[in-house]
Every structure is written in structure tokens, then in C-alpha cells.
Amino acid sequence: MATHTERLHLTIDDQVAQRYHPVPVPVPAGAPSMSVRLSYDTTRGVVDLGCEGPAGWRGWSGGARDRFTITAREATPGYLPGELESGTWHVVLGLHQLPADGLEVTVEVSIPAVEPPERERRAAPEPPVARGSERDLPAPAGLRWYAGDFHAHTVHSDGAESISELAARGVRAGLDFVAVTDHNTVSHHPHLPGVGAEHGITLLAGQEVTTARGHANAFGDIGWVDFREPAGTWQAEVAERGGVLSVNHPIDGDCAWQHPLPVPPQAVELWHISWFRDLTHTGAWAFHQQWGAPVTILGGSDFHRAELGWTLGTPTTWVLAEDSSPEAILEAVRAGRTSISVGVTPDAVPRPLHTPLLLRVAGEVIAVAAAGAVLVDREGRRRRITSDYQTVPDSWGTGPVHLEDADRRVLAIT
């Protein structure tokens, strides 16, 4: 067994020079496996963990793990299994937060591995429940409204649940699809079709391209997107590979969007779970108006773990698509055929079959289950909704338009 140990004193100067600090590790030919362990005083700083081999990126766990194992056939969730090519590998340290006097960090690499990779838990499929697509919603011939969530995490990054457990949760929430968007990795992608089929729900491949200056979801099974490159590079590569890039939670705390983009993105996560802190907050509208071009609106729960107090479908995004396949969902997003609903009842249970909706169909905006709400456009024009199925000409107001309740809380957007 060979053990390679690096002891580093990392300072803010290191962070300024290179935020993603590479630690070189020699890997000999024929190495069967590798274990990496990261040690530092977690009360004094935050250092993210990732790995890159000579042939490319092998995974990322951010601050969620302090160790990982890679073998030819298995790997810790968040990392890609496969043969260990000989040459110089790099343990990549994300210098997220360092104290003023620096931080002592130890990286220990063992070849072969000293512990097996963690295995994901498997959840039994849920009994059949009504899905959003079963709601009797108006749609053009050949299309249907499907309910989903465009932002969720698993044990492949900093989520608490396995892919299987997340799929079962999505079924319980009445969703037709869930985008699995783990941070800076695509290790979950190969598992999504099989797990989705087992549970009877579409699991859309995604990755949350995560940096200190903002996050974006890259949707589609398009390969890994290098978060260390400028955001304009992500945008170009995602488009070239046939995916969709969406700016995430653009005004949320220390994760607000600060990256310059050469052109507006295809989509924006206009309604993130953080908006539930105050549904009268108007910051999202102010941000959206700055794009200066039509941008598809999406919603995401950013689900990580149940202890945080919410679940999938808060909010719920509706897509008008030919079917619930990943390809059809992404095509609907590209075409701008989306609406977002609050997705929860007053008891905080996701109920996409029951909450108010705003839909654009055949030149009309249709308010469903929204009697008593007020329709508001981008310029502040207002119109009372008096029935549970009310149509308004699409020419009324400028978009996006939204529903508010009597307390000015947002209920739905289209």
C-alpha cells in the first residue's frame, strides 16, 4: 500500500491566487483503487473536496464529505467509477472560507483504497397516486401539462436521500418529473433512467454548476460542465451539447447571481424555495426585468433533506409537453411553455392537483382554481379573478403575469 500525505497551510492569499487549489497525487500504473481523506478544523473554515484525473473530472462532494473512494466498478456517490489511469491526479480543494490567520489542511491519499465506497440506499416504489398530469387542465391537441420540480439534490452531492428515495418522494408529492441537479458532478446521471422507471417518475438529468458568485442548473445528459470556467463558457457549451442552462435562485442570500453573461440565459429559476420566506417579496420581479429579453421561468424546491421543513414541489413547475420524457420536457422549456404554482396547501403539503394555476393556452391566460385572487402584470396592472375557471386575453398586460391572494402573496406565475 502507498500513502501520499500533503500538509498544507492555506491562507486567504491562496484563495485569491487560485480558489480551486489542486493537490497533485502520483498514481502508478495498475492501481486498483484510491481513497482520499481531507482533515481540517471545520469550526474555522470550509474547504470543498473534489478530484480530477489525467483523463478528466472524476467528481465533487463540496463540503458534504471529507473522504471518497474510487474503484474500477464503484465509487462514493458524487464520484465516477472507472479504471485509475496512471499519471498525476489532483485532489481539488475549493477554498470557500478561510480564517484570517490561515487553516491547517491535511490530504491523505491511499492506493489501493483503505475503505469501500458508500452505497446508496434503495427505497421501495410507492403505491400509485394521482399525478399533476391527471389534473383536467386545458391544453392544445397532442400536449399535456406535467407537474415537476427543477431543482433537487441527492447523496451524490449534499442531499440526504438516495436517488431512489428522492424518486419515491417525488411520487408522493404527485409530481410527474424531478430534475436531479447535484453540485458540480454528473455521477448521478447513469442511474436516473433505471431508478425513474422503477418508481414510475421521470428523473431529468441535471447538474448545479456551483461557484461562490452564483449557481446555474445545466439540464440534460450532456456531460460535465466545468464550474471553474467563466459562466459564458458554461452557457455556450450547454447550448452546443443540446442542454438548457437556467440561472438559479438569482437573489438568494450569498448565492445571488453575480456572473456576467454575454446574452440572457434560456431560463431562470424565478421562484426558488427561498421566496416562501416572504411571498410578498418583489425582488424576483425586479431581477427578471433586467434581462431585456424573453426568458423561460422555472421553479425549484432546492430539496436537500426533509428536516429543512419542505419537500419536492414547493413550488411546482408545470410544462406543456408532448409527454413526460426528458427530451419532451426540455423541448417545452426551450419553447417557453412553463407555468409555476405555489404547489402547497395551507397545511404545507404539496398538492399540485389542487392549488391555483395560471396557464397560457391558445392565445388566452387561464386562471384555474383562483376565485378571489388578483391577476397582476409586469407593469402593475391588476384584474380581479371571480371564478375558478376564468380566461383573459393573452394581449392583456405584459408578462410574466402572476396571481396574488388578498395578502399580496404570490400563488402562480405564467
Summary of the structure (lengths in Angstrom):
residues: 414
radius of gyration: 22.5
end to end distance: 59.3
largest distance: 74.2
contacts: 1413
relative contact order: 0.11
helix: 16%
strand: 37%
